Amino acid sequence: MGESQELKVAYDLSQLKRQIRDYQLDNELLVRENQLLKQQVRVLKAKRIMGKGSDH
């Protein structure tokens, strides 16, 4: 493999590593957002249950 081919492979590899890091960050954000949404659902369900109990 020639030097230019090695440089291209190294560049491609660095681009793939950067893309993986970007995807990992996106995934971490989605995980955190999902956790927050689940927490909000729990709070809303609890309020709904408490609200029904006080209405009757």
Beta strands, then each sheet from edge to edge (+ up, - down):
end
